[in-house]
Amino acid sequence: MPELILAGILLLILSLAGTPLFAIVAAIGLLAFHAAGIDTAALIIELNRLADFPALIAIPLFTFAGQVLAESKAPQRLMNLVQAIFGWLPGGMAVVAICTTAVFTAFTGASGVTIIALGGLLYPSLLRQGYPENFSLGLMTTSGSLGLLFPPSLPIILYALVAKVSLDTLFLAGLLPGILLVVVLSAYSIRVGIHSKVERIPLLPLPILVIGGIYGGVFTAAEAAAVTAFYALIVEVFIRRDLKLFGDIGRIVRESMMLVGAILIMLGAALGLTNYLIDQEIPNALFNLISQYVDNKIVFLLILNAILLGINMFEVFSAIIIIVPIIIPIAMKYDVNPIHLGIMFLMNLEIGYMIPPLALNLFLASSTFKKPLPKIYRAVFPFLLLLLAVLLLITYVPDVSLVLTRLMGSPL
């Protein structure tokens, strides 16, 4: 026991010193297996098992495609397309910003990239149209994480892998909640646009191709990843010529695959640790502890949302990989559907990006738009209230997430 305490202190010091999280998680798993008298090779076996996940190939392909789109002129073309569709509405430029960032985040999977890539285009445009500064700041900070519920969002793929649920079903379940978020924010933006008396303003077929292909049953998520990567490469290199094949693409492959490698190593280490927790019946012990104080599903879901908001504020992928295997067995004992839980988790993830004081989007918005953090906090507050209201609706009305999956006959 003293050795384990000493090892725990050492790991804490290493994590504070900046040691990669996958190394910390792997070390904890190795120590736990060793202390339990289990061969430590059990941790490594999980890395090999990753190859058996059918949707695994989607991670590197979608990551590569997202990086290609982020570094090309696709953001400007996407904005032009959405502006042509929605620009006539009162508050049209704000609706353009919401739809553009939602689509872009779905493909890049990282809200930080969205704010950096689109903030410089959309924020000045909102101000020029006459939107209040605080509204414009809040909208851009909030919309940086929109789109995580739409395919081919990387967090959805990771959740499906970790939770061992159907990726296609999870994609389908996220569609209606994602649209609901966009509609709610758009309605608020139109209201602000009318009140502020802003002016009305007079092909990027990839989203239609990928989303329509998945929902139409033309191809699976893994096949959609291949189509997306191929399409992005051909269009941005050979048609639009925004990127150079022998210059930019090599660098993009290197950078995107470094991210993928970190995710896969982290995933393997976390799954190994998860096996230990399950073998030791840790989730059951936690459920027994929680059930002593919470015997009501409604209260449990409220507490779960509060915990997830706090966790997702700090580290996104780690939260999915480490926390999901622990909470799923507990949630199922409260009769929470794992698909419904996934949409709740991802919705918390979107909101977690903008919760003061430490959320990533707040710092990125402060840096990108050259505004102090307290001003960003005030700007996002009304948007935070709207998103929390949608979260409560999704939490306590499971059919918002599950109705399409039932209509399509997808496995739950």
N, C-alpha and C positions, 0 to 999 in steps of 0.2 A: 504493500500500500504506500509506504513512504516514497518508493521509487516512482509510482504512478503520479503522486502529487508533484514530485520534483519534475517529472517529464511534462506534466501539464503546465507548470510554471514556465518551463523552458519553451514550450510551444507558444504560450501566450507572448513571451518576450520576442520570439522569432516573428510572430504575426505582426506585432507592433513595429518591428524593424523592417517590415515590407516583404517578408518571405511570401512567395506565391501561395495563394489559398489552396490550390490542389495539393501542394506539398504538405501543408498543415493537415488537411483532411486525410490524406493518405497516411501520414504519421500517426494520427489519432486512430485510424482503422487498424494499422499494424500493431500498435500498443494494446488496443482493445482485444484483438484476436490472440495476441501473445499472453495477455493476462488471463484470458479464458481457457488457455491451453489448446487453442485451435491453430492448426497450421496457417501461418501467415500467407501462404500461397492462395488462400481463399480470396484475398483482396485482389490479387493479380488476375485471377480467373475471370473476374467481372470485366476486365478490359477486353478479354478475348470474346466474352459473350456479347459485347456491343456489336460485333460483326453480324449477329443474328437478327438485329432489329431491321425490319424491312425498310423503314423510313429513314434509316441512318444517313443514306446517301444524300437526302434532301438538305442536310445541314451544310456541307461544304458547297453544294451547288447554289443554294439560295444565298449563302453568304457571299460567294464570288459575284453572283449577279447583282446583289445589292451594292457591293463596292463599285462595280462597273458603273451602275446608274448614278451613284453618289458623286463620282469623279468626272462624269460627263456633263453635257448640257441638258440632260434629261429633266432636272428640276424646272428649268425655265420653260421647256416645251410642255411639261405636264401642267404648269401653272397657266400657260396660254390656252391649253385645251379646256381646262376646268373653267377658266374665265369666260371662254366663249359659250359655255353651257349655262353658267349660273350668274354671269356678270350683270344681267338685266334686273335681277332681284333687288329690292331695297335691302341694303346691307350685303349686296352681292359680293363685294371684295372680301368681306369676312367669311362668307360661305366658301368662296374660292380658296381662302387660306385653310379652312378646316378640311375641305375635301382633298386638297393637294397634299397637305401634311399627312392625312390619314392614309392615302394611297402610298405615299413615299415611305412612311414608317413601316407599312406592311411589308414592303420589299426589302428595306434595309435592316429592319428588325432592331434598330437602335435609335432611340429618340434623340440622343446627342447629335447624331449625324444629321437628323432632320432639322434641328434648330440651326446648326452651323451651315448646312447646305441651302436652306430655304429662308432662314431668318433675314439675311441680307436682302433678299428679293421682296419678301412679303411685308415685313415691318414698315419699311419706307412707303410701300404702296398703300398700306392701311392709313398711315398718317396723311398722305397726299389726298386720299379720298375724303378726309375730314373726320375720321374716327378719333375719339379721345385717346390720349397717350396711354393712360392706365388700362383702358380696354384693350388696346393693341398689344401692350406688353403682356397682359394676362392671357390673351388669346394665343399668342405665339408660344408662350411658355407652356400652356396647357396642351395645345395641339401637337407639341413635340412628341407626345406619347400616344396620340390617337393612332389607330390602325393596328395596334397589337392584337386585336381580336379578329382581324381579317387575315386570310391566307395571303402570302405564305410566311406569316410572322414566325420568326425563329423561336420566341418563347412558347408559342403553341406547340411547335414540333418537340421542343425539349420536355414540355409537360407531358405530352403523349408518350414519349419514350420512358420517362421516369415513372409515370402513373400506370403504364402498360394498358392504355386505352386506345381505341381506334383513332388514328390521326384524322382520317376523312370525316368521322363523326364529330370530332372536336372542331374541325374547320366549320362544319355545318352549324354546330351549336353556337359558335361565336358570331355568326352572320347577323342575326336579329339584334342581339345586344349591341354589336358594333354600330349597326345602322341607327339604333335608338340613341346612342351617344352622339352621333353626328347630327341627327335631327334636333335633339335638345339644344346642343350648342349653336346650331344654325338658327333655330327659332329665337334664341336669346340674342344672337348677333343681328338678326333682322330687326328685332325690337330696338336695339341700340342704334342701328343704322337709320331707322325711321325717326327716332327721337333726336338724333344728331344731324338729321337732314343731309346725309352724305349723298354724293352724286352717284347716279347709276352709270355703269360702263357698258358700252356696247357688248401628228398622230402618234397619241401614244396608246396603241391598242393593247399593250401588254397586260394591264390589269384585267381587261375584258377577256383576253385570251386565257389567262391563268385561272382566274376565279370562275369564269364560265366553264372552262374545261374540267375543273375539279367538281363543281356542283352539278354539271351536266353528265358526269360519269364518263367523260371522254378519256381521261387518264387519271391515274392515282397521284397522290401528293409527290411521291418520288419521281414519277414521270414528269409532273409539272415542273419540278426543280430543274430537270434536264432541259425542258423546253425553254424555261426562263433564262437559264444560263446561256444557252445557244442563241436565243433571240437577242439578249442584251449584247452579247459579243459581236454578232453579225451587224446589228444596227449601229452600235456606237463606234465600231472600228471600221467597217467597210461601207456603210451607207452614210451615216452622219459624219464620220471621221473625226469625232471628238477626241478619240484616244488612238494611240499608235500601238500596233500589234507587237513590235519588237522593243518597245520602250515602256509604255504605260502598263500594258497587260501583264508583263513579267513581274513588275513591281506590285500590281494589284493582287496577282495570284499569291505572291510571297506574303504580303500583309494579311490578306484574308485567310490564308491557310494557317498562319500563326495563331489567329484568333480561333479557328476551328480546332487546331491541335490542343490549345489550352482548354477549350470547352470539352473535348472528348476525354482528355486526361482527367479533368475535374469530374466528368460524368462517371468514368470508370471507378475512380477512387471513392466517390460518394456512394455509388451503388454497392461497392464492397462494404463500406461502413454501414449502409442501410441493412444489408444482410445480417450483420452482427446485431444491430438493434432489434431486428425481427426475431432472430434466433434467441435473443435474451428476453423477448416479449416486452420490450420497452414500451411500444405503443399501447399494449394492454394495460401495463402498469400506469401509464399516463391517463388512459381512459378511466381506470378505476379511481384514480386520484381526482380527476375532473368531475366525474359523476357523483362524487360525494358532495359536491357543492353546486353542480349544475345538472339538473335532471330534465331540463326543458330545451327542446331543439331550438326554439326561437332565441333564447338567451345564449345558447352555445354558438349559434351563427353570428350573433352580435359580437361576442368575445373573440371569435375566430377572425372576423373582419378587422377588429382593432389590432390583433396580433399581426395579421398579414400586412396591414398598412405600415406598422412599425418596422417589420422585417424588410419589406420591399423598398423602403425608403433608402436602405443602405446598399444592398448588393443584389442584383436582379437574378442572374443566372445561378448564383450559389443558392439563393432562396428557393428556386425551383428544384434544383438538384438535391439539396439537403433536406428541406422542410417538407416537400410534397410526400415522400414515402412515409414520413412520420404521421402527418395529419390525415392521410387518406383512411387508414384503418380506424382511427378515432372518429372521423366524420361519418364513416359508413355505419358505425354503431349507433349513431344518431339518425340513421336512415337518410343520409345526404348522398345523392347520386354522384359518382366520381366525375361524370361529364359536367354536371351542374357545378360541382366544386371547382373544376378546372376553369370554367368561365368566371366564377367568383374570384379565383386566385389571379387570373389575368387582369380582371377589372381592378383589383387591388393594386396590381403591378402598375397599371396606367396611372392610377391616382398617386401611388407611392413616389412616382417621379417628380411630383410637384408639392409634396408636403413640407412645410417649413419645419426646422431651419436647415436641414442637411440634404434635401433631395437634389439629385443630379441636375434636373432641368433648371432649377433655380440658379445654381451657380453658372450653368452654361448661358442662360438668358442674361444674367448680370454681366458676364464677360462679353457676350456677343453684342448686346445693345448698349453697353457702357452705362449701366444704371446700377445704383446701390441696391444691395439685397433687401433692405426694408421696403423700398419702393416696389420691388418684384413681389414681396410677400403680400403687400396690399393689393397689387394688381391681380394676383391669382385667386384671391379670396372668393369672389362671387363665382368663379368657374369651379373652384373646389367644392362649394356648396352644391352646385348643379350635379357634378360628378358623384358626390356622395349620395345624393337623392337617387340617381340612377342605380348606384350600387345597392342601395336598400331594396329597390324594386327588383333587381336581378336576384338578390339574395332570398327574398321572401316570396317571390313568384317564379318558381323554377321553370314554368312553362315558357317564359321568355327565352330561356336557353334551350329547352328540350322540345318545343313544339315542332320545329322544323325536322329534327332528327326522327321524331315519331311519324310525321307525315311522309318522310322519305324512307321509312322502314330501316333506319340505321341502327346498329346494335348499341345499347346503352350500358 
